[in-house]
């Protein structure tokens, strides 16, 4: 390969690489500062099907890891506890929860 051919190949590779790797708008924004936060939620198994979509939506939007538990031992450990009051979700954030701010947003999404 001659020097001219090598230069042309290098230019084509550079141009096609530069054009093909266009930076997306999302890549310029910084990830949320609480990305990777684990929010543990307790809810009765009878409510799980009804509320999972909302909880997953909020967690995905903020890039949080969601841990949903339905066992009674989770009542003491969960950041957010959702109970059922006459068919309506009633939620409370555990005082001193590590992910308290995130649990507040989850509770708002569920509809306190």
Gaussian input, Z-matrix of N, CA and C with variables (Angstrom, degrees):
# hf/3-21g

backbone

0 1
 N
 C     1     B1
 C     2     B2     1     A1
 N     3     B3     2     A2     1     D1
 C     4     B4     3     A3     2     D2
 C     5     B5     4     A4     3     D3
 N     6     B6     5     A5     4     D4
 C     7     B7     6     A6     5     D5
 C     8     B8     7     A7     6     D6
 N     9     B9     8     A8     7     D7
 C    10    B10     9     A9     8     D8
 C    11    B11    10    A10     9     D9
 N    12    B12    11    A11    10    D10
 C    13    B13    12    A12    11    D11
 C    14    B14    13    A13    12    D12
 N    15    B15    14    A14    13    D13
 C    16    B16    15    A15    14    D14
 C    17    B17    16    A16    15    D15
 N    18    B18    17    A17    16    D16
 C    19    B19    18    A18    17    D17
 C    20    B20    19    A19    18    D18
 N    21    B21    20    A20    19    D19
 C    22    B22    21    A21    20    D20
 C    23    B23    22    A22    21    D21
 N    24    B24    23    A23    22    D22
 C    25    B25    24    A24    23    D23
 C    26    B26    25    A25    24    D24
 N    27    B27    26    A26    25    D25
 C    28    B28    27    A27    26    D26
 C    29    B29    28    A28    27    D27
 N    30    B30    29    A29    28    D28
 C    31    B31    30    A30    29    D29
 C    32    B32    31    A31    30    D30
 N    33    B33    32    A32    31    D31
 C    34    B34    33    A33    32    D32
 C    35    B35    34    A34    33    D33
 N    36    B36    35    A35    34    D34
 C    37    B37    36    A36    35    D35
 C    38    B38    37    A37    36    D36
 N    39    B39    38    A38    37    D37
 C    40    B40    39    A39    38    D38
 C    41    B41    40    A40    39    D39
 N    42    B42    41    A41    40    D40
 C    43    B43    42    A42    41    D41
 C    44    B44    43    A43    42    D42
 N    45    B45    44    A44    43    D43
 C    46    B46    45    A45    44    D44
 C    47    B47    46    A46    45    D45
 N    48    B48    47    A47    46    D46
 C    49    B49    48    A48    47    D47
 C    50    B50    49    A49    48    D48
 N    51    B51    50    A50    49    D49
 C    52    B52    51    A51    50    D50
 C    53    B53    52    A52    51    D51
 N    54    B54    53    A53    52    D52
 C    55    B55    54    A54    53    D53
 C    56    B56    55    A55    54    D54
 N    57    B57    56    A56    55    D55
 C    58    B58    57    A57    56    D56
 C    59    B59    58    A58    57    D57
 N    60    B60    59    A59    58    D58
 C    61    B61    60    A60    59    D59
 C    62    B62    61    A61    60    D60
 N    63    B63    62    A62    61    D61
 C    64    B64    63    A63    62    D62
 C    65    B65    64    A64    63    D63
 N    66    B66    65    A65    64    D64
 C    67    B67    66    A66    65    D65
 C    68    B68    67    A67    66    D66
 N    69    B69    68    A68    67    D67
 C    70    B70    69    A69    68    D68
 C    71    B71    70    A70    69    D69
 N    72    B72    71    A71    70    D70
 C    73    B73    72    A72    71    D71
 C    74    B74    73    A73    72    D72
 N    75    B75    74    A74    73    D73
 C    76    B76    75    A75    74    D74
 C    77    B77    76    A76    75    D75
 N    78    B78    77    A77    76    D76
 C    79    B79    78    A78    77    D77
 C    80    B80    79    A79    78    D78
 N    81    B81    80    A80    79    D79
 C    82    B82    81    A81    80    D80
 C    83    B83    82    A82    81    D81
 N    84    B84    83    A83    82    D82
 C    85    B85    84    A84    83    D83
 C    86    B86    85    A85    84    D84
 N    87    B87    86    A86    85    D85
 C    88    B88    87    A87    86    D86
 C    89    B89    88    A88    87    D87
 N    90    B90    89    A89    88    D88
 C    91    B91    90    A90    89    D89
 C    92    B92    91    A91    90    D90
 N    93    B93    92    A92    91    D91
 C    94    B94    93    A93    92    D92
 C    95    B95    94    A94    93    D93
 N    96    B96    95    A95    94    D94
 C    97    B97    96    A96    95    D95
 C    98    B98    97    A97    96    D96
 N    99    B99    98    A98    97    D97
 C   100   B100    99    A99    98    D98
 C   101   B101   100   A100    99    D99
 N   102   B102   101   A101   100   D100
 C   103   B103   102   A102   101   D101
 C   104   B104   103   A103   102   D102
 N   105   B105   104   A104   103   D103
 C   106   B106   105   A105   104   D104
 C   107   B107   106   A106   105   D105
 N   108   B108   107   A107   106   D106
 C   109   B109   108   A108   107   D107
 C   110   B110   109   A109   108   D108
 N   111   B111   110   A110   109   D109
 C   112   B112   111   A111   110   D110
 C   113   B113   112   A112   111   D111
 N   114   B114   113   A113   112   D112
 C   115   B115   114   A114   113   D113
 C   116   B116   115   A115   114   D114
 N   117   B117   116   A116   115   D115
 C   118   B118   117   A117   116   D116
 C   119   B119   118   A118   117   D117
 N   120   B120   119   A119   118   D118
 C   121   B121   120   A120   119   D119
 C   122   B122   121   A121   120   D120
 N   123   B123   122   A122   121   D121
 C   124   B124   123   A123   122   D122
 C   125   B125   124   A124   123   D123
 N   126   B126   125   A125   124   D124
 C   127   B127   126   A126   125   D125
 C   128   B128   127   A127   126   D126
 N   129   B129   128   A128   127   D127
 C   130   B130   129   A129   128   D128
 C   131   B131   130   A130   129   D129
 N   132   B132   131   A131   130   D130
 C   133   B133   132   A132   131   D131
 C   134   B134   133   A133   132   D132
 N   135   B135   134   A134   133   D133
 C   136   B136   135   A135   134   D134
 C   137   B137   136   A136   135   D135
 N   138   B138   137   A137   136   D136
 C   139   B139   138   A138   137   D137
 C   140   B140   139   A139   138   D138
 N   141   B141   140   A140   139   D139
 C   142   B142   141   A141   140   D140
 C   143   B143   142   A142   141   D141
 N   144   B144   143   A143   142   D142
 C   145   B145   144   A144   143   D143
 C   146   B146   145   A145   144   D144
 N   147   B147   146   A146   145   D145
 C   148   B148   147   A147   146   D146
 C   149   B149   148   A148   147   D147
 N   150   B150   149   A149   148   D148
 C   151   B151   150   A150   149   D149
 C   152   B152   151   A151   150   D150
 N   153   B153   152   A152   151   D151
 C   154   B154   153   A153   152   D152
 C   155   B155   154   A154   153   D153
 N   156   B156   155   A155   154   D154
 C   157   B157   156   A156   155   D155
 C   158   B158   157   A157   156   D156
 N   159   B159   158   A158   157   D157
 C   160   B160   159   A159   158   D158
 C   161   B161   160   A160   159   D159
 N   162   B162   161   A161   160   D160
 C   163   B163   162   A162   161   D161
 C   164   B164   163   A163   162   D162
 N   165   B165   164   A164   163   D163
 C   166   B166   165   A165   164   D164
 C   167   B167   166   A166   165   D165
 N   168   B168   167   A167   166   D166
 C   169   B169   168   A168   167   D167
 C   170   B170   169   A169   168   D168
 N   171   B171   170   A170   169   D169
 C   172   B172   171   A171   170   D170
 C   173   B173   172   A172   171   D171
 N   174   B174   173   A173   172   D172
 C   175   B175   174   A174   173   D173
 C   176   B176   175   A175   174   D174
 N   177   B177   176   A176   175   D175
 C   178   B178   177   A177   176   D176
 C   179   B179   178   A178   177   D177
 N   180   B180   179   A179   178   D178
 C   181   B181   180   A180   179   D179
 C   182   B182   181   A181   180   D180
 N   183   B183   182   A182   181   D181
 C   184   B184   183   A183   182   D182
 C   185   B185   184   A184   183   D183
 N   186   B186   185   A185   184   D184
 C   187   B187   186   A186   185   D185
 C   188   B188   187   A187   186   D186
 N   189   B189   188   A188   187   D187
 C   190   B190   189   A189   188   D188
 C   191   B191   190   A190   189   D189
 N   192   B192   191   A191   190   D190
 C   193   B193   192   A192   191   D191
 C   194   B194   193   A193   192   D192
 N   195   B195   194   A194   193   D193
 C   196   B196   195   A195   194   D194
 C   197   B197   196   A196   195   D195
 N   198   B198   197   A197   196   D196
 C   199   B199   198   A198   197   D197
 C   200   B200   199   A199   198   D198
 N   201   B201   200   A200   199   D199
 C   202   B202   201   A201   200   D200
 C   203   B203   202   A202   201   D201
 N   204   B204   203   A203   202   D202
 C   205   B205   204   A204   203   D203
 C   206   B206   205   A205   204   D204
 N   207   B207   206   A206   205   D205
 C   208   B208   207   A207   206   D206
 C   209   B209   208   A208   207   D207
 N   210   B210   209   A209   208   D208
 C   211   B211   210   A210   209   D209
 C   212   B212   211   A211   210   D210
 N   213   B213   212   A212   211   D211
 C   214   B214   213   A213   212   D212
 C   215   B215   214   A214   213   D213
 N   216   B216   215   A215   214   D214
 C   217   B217   216   A216   215   D215
 C   218   B218   217   A217   216   D216
 N   219   B219   218   A218   217   D217
 C   220   B220   219   A219   218   D218
 C   221   B221   220   A220   219   D219
 N   222   B222   221   A221   220   D220
 C   223   B223   222   A222   221   D221
 C   224   B224   223   A223   222   D222
 N   225   B225   224   A224   223   D223
 C   226   B226   225   A225   224   D224
 C   227   B227   226   A226   225   D225
 N   228   B228   227   A227   226   D226
 C   229   B229   228   A228   227   D227
 C   230   B230   229   A229   228   D228
 N   231   B231   230   A230   229   D229
 C   232   B232   231   A231   230   D230
 C   233   B233   232   A232   231   D231
 N   234   B234   233   A233   232   D232
 C   235   B235   234   A234   233   D233
 C   236   B236   235   A235   234   D234
 N   237   B237   236   A236   235   D235
 C   238   B238   237   A237   236   D236
 C   239   B239   238   A238   237   D237
 N   240   B240   239   A239   238   D238
 C   241   B241   240   A240   239   D239
 C   242   B242   241   A241   240   D240
 N   243   B243   242   A242   241   D241
 C   244   B244   243   A243   242   D242
 C   245   B245   244   A244   243   D243
 N   246   B246   245   A245   244   D244
 C   247   B247   246   A246   245   D245
 C   248   B248   247   A247   246   D246
 N   249   B249   248   A248   247   D247
 C   250   B250   249   A249   248   D248
 C   251   B251   250   A250   249   D249
 N   252   B252   251   A251   250   D250
 C   253   B253   252   A252   251   D251
 C   254   B254   253   A253   252   D252
 N   255   B255   254   A254   253   D253
 C   256   B256   255   A255   254   D254
 C   257   B257   256   A256   255   D255
 N   258   B258   257   A257   256   D256
 C   259   B259   258   A258   257   D257
 C   260   B260   259   A259   258   D258
 N   261   B261   260   A260   259   D259
 C   262   B262   261   A261   260   D260
 C   263   B263   262   A262   261   D261
 N   264   B264   263   A263   262   D262
 C   265   B265   264   A264   263   D263
 C   266   B266   265   A265   264   D264
 N   267   B267   266   A266   265   D265
 C   268   B268   267   A267   266   D266
 C   269   B269   268   A268   267   D267
 N   270   B270   269   A269   268   D268
 C   271   B271   270   A270   269   D269
 C   272   B272   271   A271   270   D270
 N   273   B273   272   A272   271   D271
 C   274   B274   273   A273   272   D272
 C   275   B275   274   A274   273   D273
 N   276   B276   275   A275   274   D274
 C   277   B277   276   A276   275   D275
 C   278   B278   277   A277   276   D276
 N   279   B279   278   A278   277   D277
 C   280   B280   279   A279   278   D278
 C   281   B281   280   A280   279   D279
 N   282   B282   281   A281   280   D280
 C   283   B283   282   A282   281   D281
 C   284   B284   283   A283   282   D282
 N   285   B285   284   A284   283   D283
 C   286   B286   285   A285   284   D284
 C   287   B287   286   A286   285   D285
 N   288   B288   287   A287   286   D286
 C   289   B289   288   A288   287   D287
 C   290   B290   289   A289   288   D288
 N   291   B291   290   A290   289   D289
 C   292   B292   291   A291   290   D290
 C   293   B293   292   A292   291   D291
 N   294   B294   293   A293   292   D292
 C   295   B295   294   A294   293   D293
 C   296   B296   295   A295   294   D294
 N   297   B297   296   A296   295   D295
 C   298   B298   297   A297   296   D296
 C   299   B299   298   A298   297   D297
 N   300   B300   299   A299   298   D298
 C   301   B301   300   A300   299   D299
 C   302   B302   301   A301   300   D300
 N   303   B303   302   A302   301   D301
 C   304   B304   303   A303   302   D302
 C   305   B305   304   A304   303   D303
 N   306   B306   305   A305   304   D304
 C   307   B307   306   A306   305   D305
 C   308   B308   307   A307   306   D306
 N   309   B309   308   A308   307   D307
 C   310   B310   309   A309   308   D308
 C   311   B311   310   A310   309   D309
 N   312   B312   311   A311   310   D310
 C   313   B313   312   A312   311   D311
 C   314   B314   313   A313   312   D312
 N   315   B315   314   A314   313   D313
 C   316   B316   315   A315   314   D314
 C   317   B317   316   A316   315   D315
 N   318   B318   317   A317   316   D316
 C   319   B319   318   A318   317   D317
 C   320   B320   319   A319   318   D318
 N   321   B321   320   A320   319   D319
 C   322   B322   321   A321   320   D320
 C   323   B323   322   A322   321   D321
 N   324   B324   323   A323   322   D322
 C   325   B325   324   A324   323   D323
 C   326   B326   325   A325   324   D324
 N   327   B327   326   A326   325   D325
 C   328   B328   327   A327   326   D326
 C   329   B329   328   A328   327   D327
 N   330   B330   329   A329   328   D328
 C   331   B331   330   A330   329   D329
 C   332   B332   331   A331   330   D330
 N   333   B333   332   A332   331   D331
 C   334   B334   333   A333   332   D332
 C   335   B335   334   A334   333   D333

   B1=1.4375
   B2=1.5155
   B3=1.3224
   B4=1.4623
   B5=1.5276
   B6=1.3057
   B7=1.4650
   B8=1.5215
   B9=1.3449
   B10=1.4627
   B11=1.5266
   B12=1.3380
   B13=1.4681
   B14=1.5310
   B15=1.3114
   B16=1.4580
   B17=1.5242
   B18=1.3272
   B19=1.4674
   B20=1.5215
   B21=1.3376
   B22=1.4641
   B23=1.5294
   B24=1.3143
   B25=1.4606
   B26=1.5258
   B27=1.3329
   B28=1.4673
   B29=1.5203
   B30=1.3466
   B31=1.4698
   B32=1.5231
   B33=1.3338
   B34=1.4603
   B35=1.5367
   B36=1.3068
   B37=1.4642
   B38=1.5227
   B39=1.3302
   B40=1.4610
   B41=1.5224
   B42=1.3265
   B43=1.4659
   B44=1.5244
   B45=1.3139
   B46=1.4639
   B47=1.5192
   B48=1.3127
   B49=1.4625
   B50=1.5086
   B51=1.3156
   B52=1.4600
   B53=1.5110
   B54=1.3141
   B55=1.4619
   B56=1.5193
   B57=1.3045
   B58=1.4568
   B59=1.5127
   B60=1.3086
   B61=1.4579
   B62=1.5177
   B63=1.2911
   B64=1.4567
   B65=1.5219
   B66=1.2947
   B67=1.4567
   B68=1.5234
   B69=1.3089
   B70=1.4610
   B71=1.5167
   B72=1.3266
   B73=1.4586
   B74=1.5160
   B75=1.3157
   B76=1.4577
   B77=1.5219
   B78=1.3273
   B79=1.4516
   B80=1.5269
   B81=1.3355
   B82=1.4564
   B83=1.5190
   B84=1.3141
   B85=1.4555
   B86=1.5236
   B87=1.3082
   B88=1.4555
   B89=1.5166
   B90=1.3136
   B91=1.4599
   B92=1.5249
   B93=1.3200
   B94=1.4645
   B95=1.5238
   B96=1.3315
   B97=1.4601
   B98=1.5205
   B99=1.3341
   B100=1.4485
   B101=1.5247
   B102=1.3397
   B103=1.4657
   B104=1.5198
   B105=1.3027
   B106=1.4556
   B107=1.5139
   B108=1.3318
   B109=1.4507
   B110=1.5233
   B111=1.3158
   B112=1.4578
   B113=1.5286
   B114=1.3236
   B115=1.4604
   B116=1.5232
   B117=1.3258
   B118=1.4641
   B119=1.5233
   B120=1.3282
   B121=1.4615
   B122=1.5205
   B123=1.3309
   B124=1.4654
   B125=1.5166
   B126=1.3205
   B127=1.4523
   B128=1.5071
   B129=1.3231
   B130=1.4616
   B131=1.5196
   B132=1.3163
   B133=1.4678
   B134=1.5273
   B135=1.3338
   B136=1.4659
   B137=1.5344
   B138=1.3315
   B139=1.4636
   B140=1.5266
   B141=1.3175
   B142=1.4609
   B143=1.5288
   B144=1.3116
   B145=1.4740
   B146=1.5259
   B147=1.3044
   B148=1.4597
   B149=1.5311
   B150=1.3279
   B151=1.4636
   B152=1.5216
   B153=1.3284
   B154=1.4673
   B155=1.5191
   B156=1.3082
   B157=1.4644
   B158=1.5127
   B159=1.3180
   B160=1.4718
   B161=1.5201
   B162=1.3346
   B163=1.4598
   B164=1.5303
   B165=1.3277
   B166=1.4668
   B167=1.5201
   B168=1.3129
   B169=1.4667
   B170=1.5161
   B171=1.3286
   B172=1.4672
   B173=1.5236
   B174=1.3275
   B175=1.4660
   B176=1.5269
   B177=1.3129
   B178=1.4680
   B179=1.5234
   B180=1.3083
   B181=1.4690
   B182=1.5263
   B183=1.3279
   B184=1.4641
   B185=1.5170
   B186=1.3236
   B187=1.4647
   B188=1.5198
   B189=1.3334
   B190=1.4528
   B191=1.5105
   B192=1.3098
   B193=1.4504
   B194=1.5270
   B195=1.3126
   B196=1.4555
   B197=1.5209
   B198=1.3251
   B199=1.4567
   B200=1.5237
   B201=1.3300
   B202=1.4626
   B203=1.5119
   B204=1.3240
   B205=1.4549
   B206=1.5194
   B207=1.3067
   B208=1.4611
   B209=1.5249
   B210=1.3343
   B211=1.4658
   B212=1.5315
   B213=1.3082
   B214=1.4654
   B215=1.5226
   B216=1.3193
   B217=1.4702
   B218=1.5142
   B219=1.3160
   B220=1.4620
   B221=1.5250
   B222=1.3219
   B223=1.4608
   B224=1.5233
   B225=1.3158
   B226=1.4632
   B227=1.5212
   B228=1.3301
   B229=1.4612
   B230=1.5168
   B231=1.3108
   B232=1.4638
   B233=1.5282
   B234=1.3341
   B235=1.4630
   B236=1.5278
   B237=1.3266
   B238=1.4614
   B239=1.5205
   B240=1.3179
   B241=1.4640
   B242=1.5191
   B243=1.3101
   B244=1.4650
   B245=1.5138
   B246=1.3132
   B247=1.4554
   B248=1.5095
   B249=1.3065
   B250=1.4553
   B251=1.5164
   B252=1.3017
   B253=1.4509
   B254=1.5233
   B255=1.3007
   B256=1.4684
   B257=1.5242
   B258=1.3399
   B259=1.4599
   B260=1.5161
   B261=1.3163
   B262=1.4661
   B263=1.5357
   B264=1.3222
   B265=1.4733
   B266=1.5296
   B267=1.2992
   B268=1.4531
   B269=1.5204
   B270=1.3250
   B271=1.4617
   B272=1.5219
   B273=1.3348
   B274=1.4622
   B275=1.5233
   B276=1.3094
   B277=1.4573
   B278=1.5233
   B279=1.3140
   B280=1.4646
   B281=1.5234
   B282=1.3386
   B283=1.4766
   B284=1.5243
   B285=1.2932
   B286=1.4549
   B287=1.5127
   B288=1.3281
   B289=1.4691
   B290=1.5196
   B291=1.3462
   B292=1.4738
   B293=1.5167
   B294=1.3119
   B295=1.4621
   B296=1.5337
   B297=1.3290
   B298=1.4571
   B299=1.5151
   B300=1.3259
   B301=1.4733
   B302=1.5301
   B303=1.3183
   B304=1.4558
   B305=1.5345
   B306=1.3248
   B307=1.4597
   B308=1.5233
   B309=1.3356
   B310=1.4663
   B311=1.5328
   B312=1.3334
   B313=1.4763
   B314=1.5177
   B315=1.3256
   B316=1.4618
   B317=1.5255
   B318=1.3299
   B319=1.4600
   B320=1.5239
   B321=1.3272
   B322=1.4593
   B323=1.5209
   B324=1.3262
   B325=1.4668
   B326=1.5200
   B327=1.3260
   B328=1.4611
   B329=1.5229
   B330=1.3161
   B331=1.4503
   B332=1.5062
   B333=1.2918
   B334=1.4666
   B335=1.4792
   A1=108.13
   A2=116.07
   A3=120.08
   A4=109.71
   A5=115.44
   A6=121.10
   A7=110.62
   A8=116.98
   A9=120.81
   A10=110.81
   A11=115.93
   A12=120.17
   A13=110.35
   A14=116.67
   A15=120.76
   A16=110.91
   A17=117.00
   A18=121.33
   A19=110.92
   A20=116.43
   A21=120.89
   A22=109.93
   A23=117.70
   A24=121.53
   A25=110.06
   A26=116.63
   A27=120.83
   A28=110.75
   A29=118.32
   A30=121.78
   A31=111.43
   A32=116.65
   A33=119.82
   A34=111.38
   A35=116.26
   A36=119.85
   A37=110.70
   A38=116.63
   A39=120.69
   A40=110.97
   A41=116.36
   A42=120.26
   A43=111.59
   A44=117.37
   A45=119.12
   A46=110.50
   A47=117.65
   A48=120.23
   A49=111.41
   A50=116.78
   A51=120.55
   A52=112.37
   A53=116.78
   A54=120.19
   A55=111.16
   A56=117.20
   A57=120.62
   A58=113.73
   A59=117.35
   A60=120.69
   A61=111.31
   A62=116.08
   A63=120.37
   A64=109.07
   A65=116.28
   A66=121.71
   A67=109.62
   A68=116.36
   A69=119.93
   A70=109.89
   A71=115.73
   A72=120.21
   A73=111.21
   A74=117.79
   A75=121.82
   A76=111.83
   A77=117.30
   A78=119.35
   A79=112.56
   A80=118.06
   A81=119.85
   A82=111.82
   A83=117.91
   A84=119.52
   A85=109.79
   A86=114.82
   A87=119.95
   A88=109.95
   A89=117.64
   A90=119.24
   A91=109.92
   A92=118.12
   A93=120.07
   A94=110.31
   A95=116.00
   A96=119.45
   A97=112.28
   A98=117.26
   A99=120.24
   A100=112.41
   A101=116.76
   A102=120.71
   A103=109.15
   A104=116.23
   A105=121.15
   A106=113.59
   A107=117.30
   A108=121.11
   A109=110.16
   A110=116.65
   A111=121.28
   A112=108.30
   A113=116.37
   A114=121.75
   A115=107.18
   A116=115.73
   A117=120.89
   A118=108.86
   A119=115.25
   A120=121.47
   A121=108.82
   A122=115.29
   A123=120.49
   A124=107.71
   A125=116.80
   A126=121.02
   A127=109.32
   A128=116.47
   A129=119.05
   A130=110.24
   A131=115.81
   A132=119.53
   A133=111.46
   A134=117.67
   A135=120.20
   A136=112.41
   A137=117.31
   A138=120.86
   A139=112.72
   A140=117.57
   A141=121.16
   A142=112.63
   A143=117.23
   A144=119.94
   A145=112.15
   A146=115.69
   A147=120.39
   A148=112.85
   A149=117.78
   A150=120.48
   A151=114.94
   A152=118.22
   A153=120.41
   A154=112.78
   A155=117.92
   A156=120.97
   A157=112.37
   A158=116.54
   A159=120.02
   A160=111.45
   A161=116.24
   A162=119.98
   A163=111.28
   A164=116.51
   A165=120.06
   A166=111.41
   A167=117.00
   A168=120.44
   A169=112.37
   A170=116.39
   A171=120.19
   A172=110.29
   A173=117.48
   A174=121.04
   A175=110.97
   A176=117.20
   A177=120.39
   A178=111.24
   A179=116.24
   A180=120.46
   A181=111.62
   A182=116.62
   A183=121.34
   A184=113.29
   A185=117.30
   A186=122.99
   A187=111.99
   A188=116.06
   A189=121.42
   A190=108.97
   A191=115.93
   A192=121.60
   A193=105.87
   A194=116.00
   A195=121.26
   A196=109.61
   A197=116.08
   A198=121.98
   A199=106.67
   A200=116.37
   A201=121.16
   A202=108.44
   A203=115.53
   A204=120.82
   A205=109.82
   A206=115.76
   A207=120.88
   A208=112.09
   A209=117.13
   A210=120.22
   A211=110.28
   A212=116.78
   A213=121.13
   A214=113.36
   A215=118.83
   A216=119.68
   A217=111.63
   A218=118.12
   A219=121.13
   A220=112.24
   A221=117.46
   A222=120.55
   A223=112.16
   A224=117.46
   A225=120.97
   A226=112.56
   A227=118.24
   A228=121.87
   A229=114.88
   A230=118.29
   A231=121.30
   A232=111.79
   A233=115.42
   A234=121.24
   A235=110.31
   A236=114.85
   A237=121.43
   A238=108.62
   A239=116.24
   A240=121.57
   A241=107.35
   A242=116.19
   A243=121.58
   A244=107.55
   A245=115.89
   A246=121.32
   A247=109.16
   A248=114.86
   A249=120.63
   A250=109.37
   A251=116.23
   A252=121.29
   A253=107.66
   A254=116.06
   A255=122.33
   A256=111.83
   A257=116.26
   A258=120.60
   A259=114.66
   A260=117.50
   A261=120.78
   A262=109.42
   A263=117.51
   A264=118.79
   A265=111.10
   A266=115.42
   A267=122.27
   A268=105.89
   A269=117.11
   A270=118.82
   A271=111.18
   A272=113.81
   A273=119.83
   A274=108.29
   A275=114.72
   A276=121.67
   A277=107.18
   A278=115.51
   A279=120.10
   A280=109.24
   A281=117.69
   A282=119.72
   A283=110.31
   A284=116.80
   A285=122.23
   A286=114.66
   A287=117.43
   A288=120.60
   A289=109.69
   A290=115.97
   A291=120.25
   A292=111.13
   A293=116.59
   A294=121.39
   A295=109.60
   A296=116.11
   A297=121.12
   A298=114.38
   A299=117.41
   A300=120.58
   A301=110.72
   A302=116.40
   A303=120.47
   A304=110.31
   A305=116.41
   A306=120.19
   A307=110.84
   A308=117.08
   A309=120.62
   A310=110.46
   A311=116.04
   A312=119.88
   A313=110.72
   A314=117.06
   A315=120.57
   A316=110.09
   A317=116.31
   A318=120.39
   A319=110.77
   A320=117.16
   A321=120.39
   A322=111.51
   A323=116.52
   A324=120.90
   A325=111.50
   A326=116.31
   A327=120.62
   A328=109.66
   A329=117.02
   A330=121.23
   A331=112.15
   A332=114.68
   A333=119.54
   A334=111.08
   D1=132.31
   D2=-179.34
   D3=-78.82
   D4=166.79
   D5=179.58
   D6=-62.04
   D7=-36.37
   D8=179.49
   D9=-66.56
   D10=-44.05
   D11=178.20
   D12=-61.65
   D13=-43.14
   D14=-179.75
   D15=-62.87
   D16=-39.36
   D17=178.92
   D18=-65.06
   D19=-42.41
   D20=179.34
   D21=-63.91
   D22=-43.95
   D23=178.84
   D24=-61.88
   D25=-43.37
   D26=179.28
   D27=-62.74
   D28=-43.82
   D29=179.33
   D30=-63.35
   D31=-43.26
   D32=179.38
   D33=-63.94
   D34=-41.58
   D35=179.17
   D36=-65.07
   D37=-40.02
   D38=179.61
   D39=-66.32
   D40=-45.55
   D41=-178.99
   D42=-66.48
   D43=-45.42
   D44=-178.39
   D45=-68.31
   D46=-35.43
   D47=177.14
   D48=-67.40
   D49=-40.50
   D50=179.35
   D51=-68.14
   D52=-37.28
   D53=-179.60
   D54=-76.09
   D55=-34.48
   D56=-177.67
   D57=-78.16
   D58=-17.03
   D59=-177.01
   D60=-107.55
   D61=46.01
   D62=179.75
   D63=-64.00
   D64=132.67
   D65=-178.60
   D66=-74.02
   D67=130.75
   D68=179.43
   D69=-80.56
   D70=160.52
   D71=178.88
   D72=-63.73
   D73=-34.19
   D74=-178.73
   D75=-65.99
   D76=-32.95
   D77=-174.55
   D78=-71.06
   D79=-18.30
   D80=-179.80
   D81=-82.12
   D82=-20.11
   D83=-179.02
   D84=-85.27
   D85=148.09
   D86=179.21
   D87=-80.05
   D88=146.36
   D89=176.97
   D90=-67.24
   D91=156.00
   D92=177.90
   D93=-57.42
   D94=145.46
   D95=-176.80
   D96=-66.65
   D97=-19.64
   D98=-179.89
   D99=-102.42
   D100=18.47
   D101=178.58
   D102=-60.31
   D103=136.89
   D104=-179.33
   D105=90.74
   D106=-2.17
   D107=178.09
   D108=-66.33
   D109=135.91
   D110=177.24
   D111=-96.65
   D112=120.20
   D113=176.93
   D114=-108.73
   D115=117.65
   D116=179.86
   D117=-97.12
   D118=125.98
   D119=-177.16
   D120=-121.89
   D121=132.96
   D122=171.65
   D123=-104.13
   D124=134.89
   D125=170.76
   D126=-150.31
   D127=150.18
   D128=178.65
   D129=-61.73
   D130=145.89
   D131=-178.00
   D132=-59.98
   D133=-27.63
   D134=179.31
   D135=-67.86
   D136=-18.96
   D137=-179.37
   D138=-102.24
   D139=-8.85
   D140=-172.84
   D141=-57.51
   D142=-48.26
   D143=-179.01
   D144=-61.72
   D145=-36.96
   D146=-175.48
   D147=-74.67
   D148=-32.36
   D149=-172.82
   D150=-106.73
   D151=-13.49
   D152=-175.97
   D153=-56.67
   D154=-42.09
   D155=-178.20
   D156=-59.75
   D157=-44.63
   D158=179.50
   D159=-65.28
   D160=-44.17
   D161=179.95
   D162=-63.69
   D163=-43.80
   D164=178.89
   D165=-64.26
   D166=-37.03
   D167=179.65
   D168=-62.51
   D169=-46.12
   D170=179.18
   D171=-66.02
   D172=-43.00
   D173=-179.90
   D174=-62.53
   D175=-42.72
   D176=-179.62
   D177=-67.36
   D178=-40.09
   D179=-179.64
   D180=-60.00
   D181=-36.36
   D182=-177.24
   D183=-101.75
   D184=1.96
   D185=-178.98
   D186=61.16
   D187=40.70
   D188=175.81
   D189=-95.37
   D190=152.61
   D191=172.42
   D192=-88.80
   D193=129.20
   D194=-176.91
   D195=-107.90
   D196=127.44
   D197=175.48
   D198=-119.17
   D199=110.01
   D200=179.34
   D201=-104.99
   D202=127.19
   D203=-179.23
   D204=-125.46
   D205=145.15
   D206=178.97
   D207=-118.43
   D208=1.27
   D209=179.90
   D210=-82.52
   D211=148.33
   D212=-174.93
   D213=-65.81
   D214=-24.21
   D215=178.51
   D216=-69.67
   D217=-17.80
   D218=178.69
   D219=-72.49
   D220=-17.12
   D221=-179.28
   D222=-55.39
   D223=-37.13
   D224=-178.18
   D225=-80.99
   D226=-25.59
   D227=-172.92
   D228=-100.30
   D229=-20.97
   D230=-170.67
   D231=-70.86
   D232=144.96
   D233=174.56
   D234=-70.75
   D235=-35.56
   D236=-178.01
   D237=-130.93
   D238=129.10
   D239=178.20
   D240=-114.20
   D241=125.38
   D242=178.69
   D243=-114.84
   D244=125.05
   D245=178.48
   D246=-119.90
   D247=175.16
   D248=-177.38
   D249=-113.78
   D250=122.04
   D251=177.33
   D252=-118.84
   D253=98.39
   D254=-179.41
   D255=55.87
   D256=42.41
   D257=176.34
   D258=86.89
   D259=-3.12
   D260=179.73
   D261=-109.52
   D262=137.24
   D263=178.40
   D264=-69.93
   D265=131.92
   D266=175.76
   D267=-123.29
   D268=125.27
   D269=-174.56
   D270=-123.30
   D271=152.50
   D272=174.84
   D273=-143.63
   D274=142.82
   D275=177.85
   D276=-90.90
   D277=133.08
   D278=179.63
   D279=-67.52
   D280=127.62
   D281=177.56
   D282=-58.36
   D283=134.31
   D284=-179.74
   D285=79.16
   D286=11.40
   D287=-179.87
   D288=-63.58
   D289=135.91
   D290=178.73
   D291=-60.02
   D292=-39.26
   D293=-178.56
   D294=-103.59
   D295=41.88
   D296=-175.44
   D297=-60.20
   D298=-44.80
   D299=-179.32
   D300=-63.79
   D301=-40.28
   D302=179.14
   D303=-69.31
   D304=-37.28
   D305=178.44
   D306=-64.55
   D307=-34.93
   D308=176.22
   D309=-60.84
   D310=-43.23
   D311=179.02
   D312=-65.50
   D313=-38.47
   D314=177.14
   D315=-63.44
   D316=-43.71
   D317=-179.30
   D318=-62.09
   D319=-39.95
   D320=177.41
   D321=-64.07
   D322=-37.84
   D323=-179.90
   D324=-67.27
   D325=-35.70
   D326=179.55
   D327=-73.78
   D328=-28.57
   D329=179.48
   D330=94.07
   D331=78.11
   D332=-178.77
   D333=-55.32

